[in-house]
Amino acid sequence: MDIENGKVDIQDKKVDIESVLSEKGSNFSVKTTVHIHRLFEKFGFDEVFGRSAVMELLVIWD
């Protein structure tokens, strides 16, 4: 396969954050769940972010 001419589909559907949290988030603390929601509201699916952006967003609220 010629990878230069091919397009890889790395995400064919968007994940519903609520279903993921209800399925996998049962072991998360309330604080972690709130942080996940804040990060998702700010960055969504389409924005890339790093540690400094996470710290800036979450430190304000803690």
C-alpha positions as CSV (number, residue, x, y, z in Angstrom):
1,M,0.0,0.0,0.0
2,D,1.3,3.4,-0.9
3,I,0.8,5.4,2.4
4,E,1.6,8.8,0.8
5,N,-1.5,8.6,-1.4
6,G,-3.8,6.9,1.1
7,K,-5.9,8.6,3.7
8,V,-6.3,6.9,7.1
9,D,-9.6,7.2,8.9
10,I,-8.5,7.4,12.5
11,Q,-11.9,8.4,13.8
12,D,-14.9,7.3,11.9
13,K,-17.5,8.5,14.5
14,K,-17.5,10.9,17.3
15,V,-17.7,9.5,20.9
16,D,-20.6,10.5,23.1
17,I,-18.8,11.8,26.2
18,E,-21.8,11.1,28.4
19,S,-22.0,7.4,27.3
20,V,-18.2,7.0,27.9
21,L,-18.5,8.5,31.4
22,S,-21.5,6.4,32.3
23,E,-19.7,3.3,31.1
24,K,-16.1,3.8,32.2
25,G,-16.4,6.7,34.6
26,S,-18.0,4.9,37.6
27,N,-14.6,4.8,39.2
28,F,-13.9,8.5,38.7
29,S,-14.3,10.9,41.5
30,V,-16.8,13.8,41.1
31,K,-13.9,16.2,40.7
32,T,-12.4,14.2,37.9
33,T,-15.8,13.9,36.1
34,V,-16.3,17.7,36.4
35,H,-12.8,18.2,35.0
36,I,-13.6,15.9,32.0
37,H,-16.7,18.0,31.3
38,R,-14.8,21.3,31.5
39,L,-12.1,20.0,29.2
40,F,-14.7,18.7,26.7
41,E,-16.7,21.9,26.7
42,K,-13.5,23.9,26.1
43,F,-11.7,21.7,23.5
44,G,-14.4,19.4,22.2
45,F,-13.3,16.9,19.5
46,D,-11.5,19.1,17.1
47,E,-8.9,21.0,19.2
48,V,-5.5,19.7,20.3
49,F,-4.4,20.7,23.7
50,G,-1.5,20.1,26.0
51,R,-0.7,20.1,29.7
52,S,-0.3,23.8,30.1
53,A,-3.8,24.4,28.6
54,V,-5.3,21.8,31.0
55,M,-3.6,23.4,34.0
56,E,-4.7,26.8,33.0
57,L,-8.3,25.7,32.5
58,L,-8.6,23.6,35.7
59,V,-6.5,25.5,38.2
60,I,-8.9,28.4,37.9
61,W,-11.8,26.3,39.1
62,D,-10.2,24.4,41.9
